[in-house]
Amino acid sequence: MTQLFFDLDHTLWDYETNARATLLEMYHIFVLDRFFRDETHFLKTFKEQNEKLWHRYNVGDIDKYEIRNNRFGYILNTVKNTDFNLAKELSNKFIIECPRKKALMPNAGKVLDKLSQDFELGIITNGFDDTQNIKLKYSEIDHYFKWVVTSESSGYRKPAKGIFDFTLDYSGGSLENIVIIGDNLQTDILGAKNAGWKSVWYNPQKELIAPSQLQVHDLIELPALF
């Protein structure tokens, strides 16, 4: 049977919407207008610093604790605030609240319901074990997945070939019948190519790349591909 593995953040679980809701709650709870010009300034600073940290994590420059423990230290430093205790409080609040938000990407639930009738489904993510499992549970999609592979459980991070090889072995699949669906050209699509996997690029922004790459702009298009 064909096995379909999904990336989680930005592909099924709507990271942008869920993070934004959490950050706006935090902005008011912690009275962060003391330091940031407005909500937009805070959100923009978070996005910039968070993306830098995740890039460093994906290339192996830092570990998960640097992101979890120090993310808001970097953010506060941009406005010349060095309050370690506040940074720690913000980090703890974000880690607890954000994964419990339930927003999914458009049509994710419908598509999983449809695909799960004919295919075995899994998750392959660079996120952390506990956080990703909370996201799956609270967004009520955990029951769709037979396998959940993370960078922690596999010992590798996408785009490393090791995480794809681990997943192939773990699922008992074959290269002929295993596919990844993901939004990130570097970690998901290039990683899959180097590991000999088939891939579908989830491209909601309709960015332009070589037409030879199989892609969808809306998840609702996926069932027709298989």
N, C-alpha and C positions, 0 to 999 in steps of 0.2 A: 504493500500500500504506500502511496505517496505521502511523505511527511512534509508538512509546511511549518517552518520555524519563523516566528515573528520577532523582530526587535520590539522593545516595549515602549520606551519613552519617545515621543514624537511620532510614533508609528501607530500604536494602539492607544496608549495612555497619553492624554493631552497635557504634556508637561507645561507648556506655556500658560494655558488657562489655569491649571491647578496651582502653579507657582505664583502666578499673579494674584490670585485670590488670597493665598496664604500671606504673601508679602504685604498686601494692602491691609490685611487684618493686623499684622505685626507693626506696620507703620503707625497705626493709631494706638494700639495697645502700649507700645514703647515710646510714644510721642517723638517719633523720629524727625518731625519737622523742626526739631531743635538743631539738626545737623544738615538735613537735606533741603534743597530749595522747595521741593514739592514731591508729590507721589511719583511723578514721571522721572524726576532726577534719581530717586531711590531705585525704581524699577530698572532704569537704564544702567545704573551702576552695578546692581546685582547681576544683570545679564552679562555685562562685559567681564566682570571678575569671575563669574561662575564658568563662563565659556573658556576663559584662560586656564582655570584650574582643571576642568575636565579634559582639555587638550593635553595638559601636562600629565594627567592621570593615564590617558589613553596611550601615550608614548612611553609610559613607565618612569616618568621623572619624579612623581610623587605617589604616595599611597592614599588609601581611602581616608585615613585619619586626618590628613592635611586638608582635605575638602570638608569633612564633617566638623572638625574642631576649629579650623582657622578661616573658613570662608568669609565669615562676617567680620573678622579682624581685617582682612584685606579690604572689604567694602567700607568699613568705618575709617580705615586709614586714608582713603581717598578724600575724606572731608576732615582730615587731620584730627581724628578722634582715636585715642589709644586706650579706651576703656575696655580692658580685658574682660571684666565681669559682664559688661553689657554684650560684648561680642559672643561670649559663651552662652548667655541667656538666649540671644537671637538664634544661635546655631541650634541649640536644643529645641527651641520652639519650632523652628523650620523642619527639623528632622522628624519631630512628632506629628505635626499637623499636615504638612504637605502630602505625604504618601496616603493620607486618609481622604483626600479629595477624590471625587468620583468622575470627573469629566473625561470622556473618551474622545478620540478623533472621530470626525463625522462618519457615520455608518459602521463603526467598528463592531458594535454589538450585533447588528444584522448580519454582517459578513461572517463573523465567528460562528454564529448560529447556523448559517448555511453551510460553511466549509466543514464544520465539525461532523456533519452528517455523512460526509464522504471521505474525509482525510483525517489522519492523525496530526494533531497540532502541538507545537512546542514554542517555548520562548528561548531566545538567545540574546543576552544583554550584558553590557558592561557595568550595569548597576550592581548594587550590593544585595546580598542574599535577603537580609531581613527587610530592607526597604522595598525591594521589588515584590516580595511576597505580600507585604501589606497592601501595596498598590493593587495587586491582582485581587486580593480578598475584598477590599473596600469598594472597588469598582465593579465587583461581582462578575468577573470574567475568569476567575481562577479555575473553575470547573471545566473549562474548555481545553486545558492543556495537560497533556500526558507527561511532558518534560519541561522543566525550567532550568536552564543552564545560565549561570552568571560567571563573570570574570573571577569571582571568589571560588566558586565550586569547581571550576575547570582549571584554575591556575594560569589562565591566559586571558588577554584582552583583545577583542576585535580591534584591528584587522589581523591579528596574529593567526597564522594557520592552525596553531595548537588548539584554539577554542573550537574551531570548526571540526578538526579531527576528533577532539574529545566528544563533541556532540554527536558526530557520526557513530562513534563507537558506543556511546551511552544509549543511543536510540536504537541501535542495531539496524540502522538504515544502510542505504547504498547511494553512491554518488548519482546514480541514474534516477533515483526517486526521492531526492531531498532538495528542498528549495528554501531560501531565506527571503523574506519580505522585509525591507527596511528603508528608512529615510535617508541614511547617511551614505554618500557615495564612497567615502574613504573607508569607514569601519565596516559597513555592511556589504557594499557592492564589490569594492576592490578586494576586501578580505575574502569574500565568497569566491571570486574569480581565482585568486591565488591558491585556494584550497580545492578547486575543482567542483565547487557547488554551482547549481543554477541559482539565479537571483531575479527578484522583481523589485525595481526601485519605486518606492512610494514617493511621488513627486507632486505634492499638492500645490506647490508654488509655480509649477509648470516651467521649471528651469530648463534651459536647452543644453542637451548633450548629444552624443552620437545616437542616431535613431536605432542603431543595432541593439542598444540596451533595452530590454523589456521593462516597461514601466506603466504605472497607473497614476492618474491624478486624483482619483477618489477610490477609497477602498471598495466601494460597491462594484467596481469593475473587476475585482479579483476572481470571483467564481467563474467568469467566462473564459479565463485563461487556462483553467485546469480541467 
